[in-house]
Amino acid sequence: MKMGTVALVVGATESEAIEPILIESISDELEIATLEAAVSAGEKDPMGLVHELREQRCLEDESFGNYVEELLSRPFIPTEVREHGVEWFKSKNRIESFHRAESEARAVIADFAFKLFKTDPTRRDFILSSQQSEVRVRVFVLSVREADLPGKFRGAA
């Protein structure tokens, strides 16, 4: 059984009066690797690099989708090409459905894992398991200034 990974991106200030906040959760392996490399390299905005990667992938998917759509809209294309294009769209829909389900599961796992992290902030890499599955949880704590926090988190204890 392959073990998935959920990375928690946690924001923490120097003030102990303000609890850490969950900024985002990630389950894509390339995004996690990008985040880890950026944190290790001391990047000032490691999540910015993850968001750039995400945006680039989205643009590439959209561009390819536009190409397939344009190809299929031509009046005279070989039947084999048309069939492959239709299968690609069906596959794309199945993948998008899987991503939605994965996103929901990631959110539940991240919420639970963040509660565990808040009870023991030294937990940065641990396994959550059930009879059917195991998930590795990695916690990346990023420094944030209190002024950068949303208003509901400022000064909250």
Secondary structure as GFF3:
##gff-version 3
##sequence-region A 1 157
A	DSSP	beta_strand	4	12	.	.	.	ID=ss1
A	DSSP	beta_strand	21	26	.	.	.	ID=ss2
A	DSSP	alpha_helix	29	40	.	.	.	ID=ss3
A	DSSP	alpha_helix	46	72	.	.	.	ID=ss4
A	DSSP	alpha_helix	79	119	.	.	.	ID=ss5
A	DSSP	beta_strand	125	129	.	.	.	ID=ss6
A	DSSP	beta_strand	134	143	.	.	.	ID=ss7
A	DSSP	three_ten_helix	146	148	.	.	.	ID=ss8
A	DSSP	three_ten_helix	151	153	.	.	.	ID=ss9
###
